[in-house]
Structures are given as C-alpha cells and as structure tokens.
C-alpha cells in the first residue's frame, strides 16, 4: 500500500517543527548565561523589571535589564514615600499620633533586632500623654493600625544577600527596590563575562554618602583613580581592579540578623545626617554650608525674620528669599564689614547653630580655625565666669537610673542617633535660637525631679572638672568610648553617673550636655530682652511647669521656630562679639579671654545687666566648645567638599 503525499508532508512538517523547537530550546539555553546575571539570585526584586523579546534575526531570546542610577537625594525621597504609604492609613485619626519602636539588643556581632518594629499610639490632646491601648480604639481604627503595622513589618524585613552588591546596599539602607525608578534598559549580554551581575553607575560622592548612612568611616578616596576605601563595624566599601572591566567598587553587606542603625532613623533625620556630612549646619531655621555663615549672614537672616515677626510668641516665618545671599564675612558683597572681628566667627556660629542629634560625619577642615589652645583657654575662662555669677547645679546619679529604664525615651547611647523620636523634628536639631526645647525639658523633668526652676547652669558631674581644667578633648572622648563600649540603640540602658561605672558613650554625653545648656540659654535670653519672658522653663525644672510648657508647645508646628526675644538677643550679641567694647574683645570666646573680670565690657548693652550678659556669654562659650568637640568626634568627611569640583561616576558591582 503506498503512502500518500499528504502523509509524507505531514511527517516532514512535524520533524521540521521538532527541529525548530529544539533550536529555540538551544538558543534559550545559550542565553542562560546572560539571564543568570539578571535573575533573582543576582539582582533580587529588581529582576521583576526585566524584559524579554525574541530575536528572529538571531533566532534567540534576548533579555534586557533595567539600569539603575540613583542619587542619595532620590533615595531619601523614596524613603519618605515608603513612610507615607502606611502613615496615610492613620491620618483619619486626628486625635491619635503614632511612634515606631524597635527592640534592638547588643549581640556578639553588633546590634540585632528582637522582633519587628511596633507602632505605639499616643493621644494628641493636652489631657493625656500616655500610651493608648489598641483595644480601646473603634473597630475601624484598629483595622487601620493593623494594616499599617503589617506594612511596617514588610518595610523592615531583611532579604537574603544577592550577587549584585549595590542591591544589598540599597536593601540594607531600607529602600524598597520594587518602587525605585529605572534609567532605561540594557541588553544583559553586554554585561562583561568576568562579572556575574550588572553594575550600578553612581557618583563617587553619592556612594560615600550611602556609606555614611551605613555608619562607615572614610579611610581613603582617590577621585582621579576612582578608588575608595570605607569601613564600618560590619560592612565596607572597597575598590579593586577587574580584568576586562577596570576599577569596580563593591559593598560588603551585613549579616541577616544585624540591624543597620539607619533603620531606626526617620527620613528627615537621614537627610540631616547627609547634610551634616557635607558641612551644612543650621542657624535658626536656615541651613547653609559653614563656609557661608558669618556675622553678616547671621545678621541678614535674623533681620529678615525679625522684619516679618508680627507678635512676641513663637511663629512660623519663611526666609527663603534671603538664603541665596548667605556668604562668608570675607565676601566682597559685605564691603569689608566685620572682616576683622574681636571674636572669630567660628565659635560664635557654634554657639548658636543647631545641635545635631543624628549625625556621624563632618568635614574637619572646617573646624581648624579655632585652635585647641584657644578652645582650652575659652573653656577655662567660661567655667570661671559661670562659677563667679550664676553657678552650676550638677545632675544627680538618680536621673540616669531613670534614663536607663528608657520610659521617657529621652536619648539613645550610641554615636549615630542620640535622641529618641524627636531629634530632627523637635529639639534635637534646632538650637536655643529657634526652639523652646519644651519636649526635651518635659522628658528630662521625669528623670530629674526638682521643686522649682533654678537660675544655675545644669552640668553633668562627669564633665564638670574636665571643663573647669580645660582637659576635655577628643582623646579623652575616644578613650572614654573604648571603656564604655556599645550600649544599645533603644534607650540609655547602661547610663549611670556613678564614677567608673558610667556607660554612656561620648556622643550622647556631649549632646545631652549641649541640649541642657540650650534650655538654660533660651530662657535666659528671653529674660534679658524681656523681663516678663519667664513662661518657658529650663533644665532642671519641676514636672508641673514642664508639663504646662510642653502642653502649650503642642499647638506649634514642628517647623515653627522664631521668637522676637531670641532674634533681638542674637542681633545684640553678635554685634558685641564682632565690634567688642572700645575695640577690645569682651567675650570668653576671644583669642585671649579675660577670666575673672565678671562684667568687663558688658555694661554698655541696651538691655539686661552686665552680670546677666557675662553669665550667658560664658554658657554660650561652653556650648561652642562642646559642639566643636562633638563635630570633631564625627568621621572626617572633608572629601565631600573636594568632590564638589570633580565628582566622577564609579561602577558599583
């Protein structure tokens, strides 16, 4: 029986189909090398953005991956968006405010998370400040809180490390890779054969700032060779030469159970951390590089805000129009005014600028104009001046027992973030110039109970003798940190003031002392300019007055920060420091302070007594001394100033 032509054609067609399918399989298999470089094992969730297409010309499958190009500013914006995704669920509860709490304990390899972060609820009204139980809320609001808690847990969940180290860095910082934008697509076969994942192109300054967020120290940077070495306690960034590719930077990430400290910071706090690393500081509500601040710039800002002030209480004032005009005193625009002040501008700026509660890097090159010997003389003169006028009051050891319990959430005891949940937005960033520090004073009053307000200057017993003798310096702080060791990031669990058993590290120690001084300075400035300016309280104060002051401040927006008496005082004070009295310096900040002359040079002020001015100048000098030391203890990020001129793009593998 013969075989029909149709049957033969069908068999031939089927064989051809099989061959074609086998060719497709072969071509798909031949592209597995490229696909393996952009799969989940290599780039994690970023692989969701991959695109596939069939090339009829090459008769093979082509894979394209999304190219990532990210600036640190974009990363912070992404974190803010992530925060808003779950906080929007809680906006319908106007009488409730939330706070995040994450239990982090010290382990043999560093801080580790004990469970996921939890949302705690507090009342916004003036009556109750205690925590609100979830079961006391209506069903609908309990549901919203539960959904927000789930989103928060997903945000903080750690994922296994991937081959692409840039992916590990972004995840460790806390970025949601699924929501980051891409910058076009590239064929996976263009990835060099000598590396197993695509690289991320990033500016060297941005890579350094990501390292800053991960608490790394800048060891060395060569921008022309595109070589960088940064190291941290549990991670590092380094560069090495790769054959066929050139210089490649790599990030060595954290172990899955290690909790990066940047996770316990809010996005505004992280933004402030990066600004500080680039030499930006805040005077009042104005931020600018330290090189742009001077007597003229401060006067420009204060005059602009004072001109818009409509009443004597705290108010929100915009001064954006003058920010572009800030320049150092040597700039030609000032016509030579105050180019040779009786007190150098640096200590004056440090006496009024914000005290950073979240920061780990600062350009040390900006601090060199105030020498160690000059600082020592100023500190000793200031201590003698305070002792001769208003005197000191030492914080008792029982106050640190309360801090150790952590119920007041006053501070933390590491050297990255030192204020619990109110650092950047409230008292931890702005200084006495534009903040009443009522929340800080209220929390401190729970640790240090007293019967009433005192006019004496609060001081930590541990620092008293060191400041009196002028021996508090960077070396002492570094040795002190080595003795103290790590003490956790959720509360002052080991903070005591019992001699050798003190366990608080130097950074929170200095911040605590500076902020205590700020509360005293702000109240005293109000009293000098306005004799009735006693409505605000300072550390130490009784819990009743602290509560009343804090309740009044609840009606103020976090951005509110201008008060007539503080601006008037600052304007009078800066002119006296710049001009002196009869051309001679009157302040303890001068290169040759006159210790022991209590009121010399202060008798010509338009308000207040010479004794008042001598005392507050001495406390402001101590503040400048302590803040200089606080900045000096941070990692040196001077390279970020150099990279403003030449900021190359590097490949992060």
C-alpha positions as a printed Julia matrix, in Angstrom:
653×3 Matrix{Float64}:
   0.0     0.0    0.0
   1.52    3.32  -0.99
   1.96    6.24   1.34
   0.11    9.37   0.38
   1.91   12.58  -0.4
  -0.08   14.38   2.31
   1.1    11.93   4.98
   4.72   12.34   3.94
   4.33   16.13   4.0
   2.79   15.94   7.48
   5.72   13.88   8.79
   8.24   16.25   7.24
   6.45   19.25   8.73
   6.35   17.62  12.15
  10.07   16.84  12.02
  10.77   20.43  10.97
   8.68   21.66  13.9
  10.6    19.48  16.31
  13.88   20.75  14.9
  12.67   24.34  15.19
  11.58   23.8   18.8
  14.92   22.21  19.58
  16.63   25.22  18.04
  14.55   27.52  20.22
  15.45   25.47  23.27
  19.09   25.54  22.23
  19.05   29.29  21.71
  17.23   29.79  25.01
  19.79   27.63  26.74
  22.6    29.54  25.05
  21.23   32.76  26.54
  21.14   31.29  30.08
  24.49   32.89  30.88
  23.09   36.36  30.27
  19.84   35.53  32.02
  21.75   34.22  35.04
  23.33   37.63  35.53
  19.99   39.41  35.86
  17.89   36.82  37.67
  16.6    36.93  41.24
  19.79   35.43  42.65
  21.78   38.29  41.13
  19.61   41.41  41.47
  16.75   40.31  43.69
  13.41   42.06  43.25
  14.97   44.35  40.67
  14.69   41.4   38.25
  10.93   41.99  38.12
  11.69   44.85  35.75
  13.45   42.57  33.21
  12.12   42.49  29.65
  12.25   39.52  27.26
  11.96   39.51  23.47
  12.5    37.01  20.68
  15.07   37.98  18.04
  14.05   36.47  14.72
  17.26   37.73  13.14
  19.4    35.82  15.63
  16.71   33.27  16.31
  17.24   33.55  20.07
  15.75   35.03  23.22
  17.14   38.4   24.32
  16.96   39.66  27.92
  17.13   43.35  28.89
  17.56   44.62  32.45
  16.62   47.99  33.92
  19.59   50.23  34.53
  19.58   51.81  37.98
  21.03   55.26  38.56
  20.32   56.71  41.99
  21.31   59.86  43.89
  21.12   59.95  47.66
  18.51   62.71  47.47
  16.31   60.39  45.4
  16.85   57.61  47.93
  15.67   59.84  50.79
  12.62   60.86  48.74
  11.86   57.18  48.17
  12.1    56.51  51.9
   9.69   59.37  52.53
   7.25   57.85  50.05
   7.58   54.5   51.78
   6.81   56.15  55.11
   3.77   57.86  53.65
   2.3    54.62  52.33
   1.38   53.4   55.77
   1.16   56.72  57.63
  -1.69   57.76  55.33
  -3.72   54.96  56.86
  -3.53   56.73  60.21
  -4.38   60.26  59.05
  -8.08   59.69  59.65
  -7.4    59.52  63.41
  -6.65   63.19  64.23
  -6.7    62.6   67.99
  -4.02   59.87  67.81
  -0.33   60.13  66.96
   1.98   57.18  66.35
   5.6    56.36  67.06
   7.78   53.47  65.92
   9.6    51.36  68.45
  12.12   48.72  67.51
  13.68   46.49  70.13
  17.37   46.22  69.32
  19.76   44.38  71.58
  23.53   44.19  71.6
  24.93   40.88  70.43
  28.39   39.39  69.84
  28.36   40.73  66.26
  26.63   44.03  66.99
  23.07   45.33  67.31
  20.44   42.79  66.37
  16.68   43.06  66.08
  14.49   41.26  68.59
  11.32   41.12  66.56
   9.81   43.59  64.13
   9.15   47.28  64.9
   5.89   48.09  66.61
   3.55   51.04  66.33
   2.69   52.71  69.63
  -0.23   55.11  69.9
  -0.44   58.36  71.87
  -3.1    61.0   72.29
  -2.59   64.38  70.68
  -4.77   66.34  73.08
  -3.44   68.2   76.06
  -5.0    66.0   78.7
  -3.32   62.65  78.19
   0.26   61.99  77.08
   0.32   58.28  77.91
   0.21   55.37  75.51
  -3.19   54.37  74.09
  -4.14   50.69  74.08
  -5.11   49.3   70.68
  -8.18   47.58  72.07
  -9.57   50.94  73.23
  -9.91   52.18  69.63
 -13.01   51.67  67.46
 -13.01   48.63  65.15
 -12.27   50.65  62.01
  -9.26   52.35  63.56
  -7.94   49.05  64.95
  -8.1    47.7   61.42
  -6.13   50.67  60.05
  -3.44   50.27  62.69
  -3.19   46.54  61.95
  -2.7    47.18  58.21
  -0.11   49.88  58.92
   1.72   47.5   61.29
   1.88   44.88  58.55
   3.27   47.37  56.05
   5.86   48.46  58.59
   7.0    44.89  59.14
   7.35   44.33  55.4
   9.41   47.51  55.12
  11.88   46.33  57.74
  12.01   42.67  56.68
  15.53   41.62  55.67
  16.16   39.66  52.46
  18.97   37.21  51.62
  22.08   38.81  50.07
  22.38   38.88  46.27
  25.31   38.79  43.87
  24.93   42.48  42.98
  26.41   44.3   45.95
  24.61   47.54  45.01
  21.35   45.68  45.55
  22.49   44.61  49.02
  23.45   48.21  49.85
  20.08   49.61  48.8
  18.22   46.95  50.79
  20.37   47.46  53.89
  19.66   51.2   53.78
  15.96   50.31  53.76
  14.93   51.15  50.2
  12.04   49.33  48.56
  13.67   48.22  45.3
  10.3    47.45  43.74
   9.4    51.15  43.79
  12.7    52.72  42.67
  12.75   54.26  39.19
  14.91   52.85  36.39
  17.03   54.72  33.86
  16.45   52.89  30.58
  17.24   49.28  29.6
  20.42   47.47  28.58
  20.93   44.09  26.93
  22.04   41.52  29.51
  24.64   40.21  27.05
  26.51   43.5   27.31
  27.49   42.61  30.88
  31.21   41.68  30.8
  31.87   37.97  31.1
  34.23   38.5   34.05
  31.46   39.73  36.39
  28.31   37.89  37.41
  25.84   40.78  37.74
  25.21   44.22  36.18
  26.93   47.22  37.7
  25.32   50.37  39.01
  26.73   53.7   37.88
  26.87   56.13  40.78
  28.65   59.39  41.55
  31.51   58.94  44.0
  30.0    61.47  46.41
  26.71   59.56  46.46
  28.5    56.28  47.13
  30.31   57.92  50.05
  27.05   59.29  51.42
  25.41   55.86  51.25
  28.4    54.64  53.24
  27.79   57.44  55.73
  24.22   56.22  56.19
  25.61   52.75  56.9
  27.94   54.27  59.51
  31.18   53.66  57.65
  34.37   55.58  58.14
  36.11   57.11  55.12
  39.59   55.57  55.05
  40.86   56.86  51.7
  39.47   58.3   48.47
  41.23   58.98  45.16
  38.7    60.59  42.86
  41.04   60.57  39.85
  41.79   56.85  40.14
  38.17   56.24  41.21
  39.45   54.39  44.24
  37.55   54.34  47.54
  38.03   52.58  50.86
  35.36   52.86  53.55
  34.95   50.61  56.54
  32.33   50.08  59.2
  31.8    47.76  62.08
  30.01   45.16  59.96
  30.26   46.37  56.36
  32.65   48.12  53.98
  33.01   49.62  50.52
  36.21   48.98  48.59
  37.55   49.21  45.04
  39.59   46.67  43.12
  40.73   46.18  39.55
  38.74   43.66  37.47
  40.34   42.22  34.34
  38.47   43.33  31.25
  36.35   45.81  33.19
  38.62   48.18  35.11
  38.04   49.62  38.58
  34.97   48.16  40.33
  33.63   49.21  43.72
  31.94   46.62  45.89
  29.84   46.72  49.03
  30.26   44.06  51.67
  26.92   43.9   53.45
  25.53   42.98  56.83
  24.62   39.57  58.16
  20.85   38.92  58.0
  20.31   39.45  61.74
  22.38   42.65  62.0
  20.27   45.8   62.15
  21.8    48.86  60.41
  21.44   51.93  62.59
  19.97   53.99  59.76
  16.81   51.85  60.02
  15.91   53.46  63.36
  16.1    56.97  61.88
  13.32   58.83  60.13
  13.92   60.1   56.55
  14.25   63.74  57.73
  16.89   62.6   60.2
  18.78   60.75  57.47
  18.62   63.82  55.26
  20.12   65.87  58.08
  22.81   63.23  58.53
  23.87   63.66  54.89
  23.75   67.44  55.06
  25.98   67.45  58.12
  28.46   65.18  56.35
  28.74   67.78  53.58
  29.39   70.62  56.04
  25.88   72.08  56.19
  24.7    73.41  59.55
  21.52   75.11  60.66
  21.34   78.56  62.21
  17.81   79.23  63.29
  15.6    77.8   60.58
  18.18   78.45  57.85
  20.55   75.81  56.5
  23.78   76.59  54.68
  27.37   75.44  54.46
  29.51   76.52  57.39
  31.7    78.47  54.96
  28.7    80.67  54.13
  27.98   81.56  57.73
  29.48   84.59  59.44
  28.42   87.67  61.36
  26.95   89.3   58.26
  24.96   86.23  57.18
  23.54   85.65  60.65
  22.5    89.29  60.88
  20.9    89.04  57.43
  18.81   86.03  58.46
  17.84   87.47  61.85
  16.87   90.84  60.39
  14.76   89.18  57.69
  12.91   87.06  60.23
  12.55   89.95  62.69
  11.05   92.13  60.0
   8.3    89.54  59.4
   7.6    88.93  63.07
   4.08   90.07  63.98
   3.88   89.15  67.68
   6.11   88.18  70.58
   5.22   84.48  70.73
   6.6    81.64  68.6
   5.6    81.81  64.96
   6.4    80.29  61.58
   8.3    82.64  59.25
   9.64   81.99  55.75
  13.07   83.44  54.94
  13.71   81.67  51.65
  14.3    84.91  49.8
  17.5    85.69  51.77
  19.05   82.21  51.65
  20.74   82.83  48.31
  22.54   85.84  49.8
  24.43   83.98  52.52
  28.21   84.35  52.17
  31.19   84.36  54.5
  32.36   87.62  56.04
  35.27   87.83  53.59
  32.93   88.09  50.59
  33.1    91.39  48.71
  29.33   91.92  48.96
  29.66   92.95  52.62
  32.05   95.8   51.82
  34.67   94.74  54.35
  32.3    94.83  57.32
  33.36   92.56  60.21
  36.29   91.06  58.34
  38.39   91.58  61.5
  36.01   90.92  64.41
  37.2    90.81  68.01
  35.88   87.24  68.24
  36.44   84.84  65.3
  33.2    83.81  63.58
  33.57   80.04  64.13
  32.97   79.97  67.92
  30.09   82.4   67.51
  28.46   80.19  64.86
  28.93   77.13  67.07
  27.27   78.96  69.95
  24.0    79.41  68.03
  23.81   76.69  65.35
  21.76   73.51  65.64
  22.98   70.66  67.82
  22.8    67.58  65.58
  21.02   64.64  67.2
  21.53   62.4   64.16
  24.97   62.71  62.56
  28.15   60.68  62.2
  30.34   62.66  59.76
  31.5    66.25  59.39
  34.34   67.93  57.41
  37.1    68.5   59.94
  38.79   71.04  57.68
  36.02   73.49  58.62
  36.97   73.33  62.3
  40.68   74.2   62.15
  40.37   77.98  62.56
  39.63   77.64  66.3
  42.76   76.01  67.68
  42.87   73.58  70.58
  44.78   76.02  72.78
  42.29   78.81  72.09
  39.41   76.5   72.91
  41.06   75.4   76.14
  41.56   78.99  77.29
  37.99   79.92  76.41
  36.59   76.91  78.24
  38.51   77.63  81.44
  37.53   81.31  81.35
  33.88   80.43  80.77
  33.79   77.99  83.68
  35.32   80.59  85.99
  32.81   83.17  84.77
  29.8    80.95  85.41
  31.08   79.99  88.83
  31.51   83.66  89.73
  27.99   84.61  88.58
  25.12   82.12  88.49
  26.95   78.93  89.5
  26.36   75.31  88.48
  23.91   72.64  89.5
  25.03   69.05  88.9
  22.69   66.35  87.66
  22.25   63.6   90.29
  23.05   59.97  89.56
  19.39   59.04  90.14
  18.49   60.86  86.91
  20.49   58.33  84.92
  18.73   55.48  86.66
  15.52   56.85  85.12
  17.16   57.26  81.72
  18.37   53.68  81.86
  14.8    52.42  82.18
  14.01   54.14  78.88
  10.4    55.02  79.79
  10.9    58.7   78.95
  12.58   57.98  75.58
  14.96   60.83  76.18
  18.04   59.64  74.33
  19.96   56.67  72.99
  23.54   55.85  73.8
  25.3    55.16  70.52
  27.15   57.62  68.28
  24.76   57.77  65.31
  21.37   58.77  66.69
  21.21   60.2   70.19
  17.62   61.46  70.51
  14.59   59.19  70.64
  11.94   60.11  68.07
  12.21   63.88  68.45
  15.73   64.58  67.24
  15.37   66.2   63.84
  11.81   67.46  64.05
  11.95   68.93  67.55
  14.7    69.9   69.97
  17.48   67.7   68.66
  18.34   69.74  65.59
  17.44   73.36  66.2
  19.25   75.24  68.92
  18.01   77.65  71.56
  17.73   80.35  68.86
  14.57   78.9   67.34
  13.3    76.2   69.67
  11.79   76.29  73.15
  13.01   72.74  73.86
   9.8    72.09  75.79
   9.64   68.42  74.8
  13.24   67.84  75.92
  12.6    69.67  79.2
   9.44   67.68  79.84
  11.19   64.35  79.28
  14.15   65.44  81.4
  11.85   66.52  84.24
  10.74   62.9   84.53
  14.37   61.9   85.12
  15.44   64.77  87.35
  12.62   65.73  89.75
  13.06   69.1   91.47
  10.79   71.5   93.34
  11.2    74.53  91.07
  13.23   76.32  88.4
  16.79   77.27  89.25
  18.95   80.02  87.74
  22.09   77.9   87.99
  23.56   76.22  84.92
  22.91   72.45  84.67
  26.02   70.36  84.18
  26.91   66.69  84.1
  29.07   65.75  87.07
  31.31   63.66  84.83
  32.21   66.73  82.73
  32.39   69.39  85.45
  36.04   69.05  86.45
  37.17   68.3   82.91
  35.64   71.56  81.66
  36.96   73.5   84.64
  40.51   72.36  83.93
  40.15   72.58  80.14
  41.15   68.92  79.75
  38.06   67.67  77.93
  39.27   66.87  74.42
  38.96   64.35  71.59
  41.5    61.97  73.11
  39.57   61.78  76.37
  36.33   61.07  74.48
  37.89   58.33  72.37
  39.4    56.61  75.41
  36.1    57.04  77.21
  34.26   55.32  74.34
  36.69   52.41  74.44
  35.95   51.94  78.13
  32.2    52.35  77.69
  31.78   50.03  74.72
  28.49   49.57  72.94
  25.33   50.07  74.97
  22.39   49.63  72.61
  20.23   51.85  70.4
  16.81   51.83  72.05
  17.5    53.52  75.37
  20.2    54.6   77.78
  20.32   51.11  79.23
  23.77   51.44  80.78
  23.88   55.15  81.51
  24.81   55.92  85.08
  26.7    58.71  86.76
  28.4    56.61  89.39
  32.07   57.2   88.73
  33.81   54.34  86.96
  30.52   52.61  86.15
  29.33   55.27  83.73
  28.42   53.52  80.47
  27.14   56.29  78.19
  29.33   56.92  75.14
  30.76   60.35  74.34
  28.42   61.44  71.52
  25.16   61.28  73.53
  27.02   62.59  76.54
  28.01   65.75  74.67
  24.61   66.13  73.01
  22.86   65.82  76.37
  25.07   68.49  77.93
  24.66   70.84  74.95
  20.88   70.49  74.96
  20.73   71.1   78.72
  22.7    74.31  78.16
  20.37   75.26  75.29
  17.33   75.1   77.56
  19.08   77.42  80.03
  20.35   79.82  77.34
  16.94   80.19  75.67
  15.15   81.07  78.88
  17.91   83.45  79.99
  17.93   85.21  76.59
  14.17   85.78  76.92
  14.65   87.25  80.4
  17.46   89.59  79.3
  15.49   91.07  76.41
  12.06   90.88  78.05
  11.81   90.84  81.83
   8.47   89.06  81.53
   9.91   86.26  79.41
   9.65   83.62  82.12
   6.92   81.5   80.55
   9.41   78.92  79.32
  11.37   76.68  81.62
  14.81   75.12  81.52
  16.53   72.04  82.89
  16.13   71.32  85.74
  12.51   72.15  86.42
   9.58   70.61  88.26
   7.24   68.31  86.38
   4.26   70.66  86.78
   5.91   73.61  85.0
   7.49   71.32  82.41
   4.09   69.81  81.62
   2.42   73.21  81.2
   5.17   74.39  78.84
   5.04   71.16  76.82
   1.25   71.34  76.52
   1.45   74.86  75.12
   4.06   73.76  72.6
   1.73   71.03  71.28
  -0.05   73.72  69.28
   3.16   74.68  67.49
   4.1    73.09  64.19
   7.46   71.29  64.14
   8.7    73.89  61.64
   7.74   76.81  63.86
  10.84   78.41  65.27
  11.02   82.2   65.5
  10.55   84.39  68.54
  11.21   88.12  68.81
  13.17   87.97  72.05
  15.59   85.32  70.71
  16.18   87.27  67.49
  16.7    90.54  69.35
  19.16   88.91  71.72
  21.13   87.31  68.86
  21.4    90.6   66.97
  22.7    92.41  70.08
  25.08   89.59  70.95
  26.66   89.24  67.5
  27.36   92.95  67.25
  29.04   92.96  70.64
  31.22   89.97  69.71
  32.12   91.45  66.33
  32.77   95.05  67.48
  33.77   94.48  71.09
  33.76   97.26  73.66
  36.01  100.09  72.61
  37.54   97.78  70.04
  38.5    95.2   72.69
  37.02   91.72  72.98
  34.57   91.19  75.83
  33.65   87.54  75.29
  35.18   84.36  76.68
  35.36   83.24  73.03
  38.05   85.79  72.2
  41.59   84.52  71.48
  42.75   85.95  74.81
  39.76   85.76  77.19
  39.87   87.82  80.37
  38.98   85.34  83.07
  37.86   86.67  86.44
  36.53   90.04  85.2
  32.87   89.23  85.7
  31.21   92.14  83.9
  34.02   93.83  81.97
  32.78   95.19  78.65
  29.12   94.27  79.14
  27.95   97.48  80.81
  27.02   99.16  77.54
  24.25   96.77  76.47
  20.81   98.25  75.83
  19.03   95.69  77.99
  19.85   93.32  80.81
  22.54   93.74  83.46
  26.28   93.29  82.88
  26.15   90.28  85.18
  23.44   88.67  83.04
  25.4    89.22  79.83
  28.66   87.92  81.32
  26.93   84.76  82.52
  25.13   83.96  79.27
  28.26   84.68  77.22
  30.15   82.18  79.35
  27.48   79.5   78.85
  27.42   80.2   75.1
  31.19   79.75  75.08
  30.84   76.37  76.79
  28.23   75.42  74.2
  30.57   76.36  71.34
  33.39   74.38  72.94
  31.23   71.26  73.37
  29.72   71.44  69.88
  33.19   71.81  68.35
  34.21   68.63  70.16
  31.0    66.87  69.09
  31.73   67.66  65.42
  35.39   66.75  65.81
  34.46   63.29  67.13
  32.49   62.51  63.97
  34.11   60.81  60.98
  36.04   63.23  58.8
  34.07   63.77  55.58
  36.25   66.58  54.18
  36.49   64.65  50.91
  32.88   65.61  50.12
  33.98   69.25  49.93
  36.73   68.29  47.49
  34.31   66.3   45.33
  32.27   69.41  44.6
  34.86   70.25  41.95
  35.32   66.8   40.42
  32.76   64.12  41.19
  33.39   61.12  38.9
  31.0    58.27  38.19
  32.09   54.87  39.51
  30.79   51.37  38.82
  29.35   49.62  41.86
  29.32   45.89  41.15
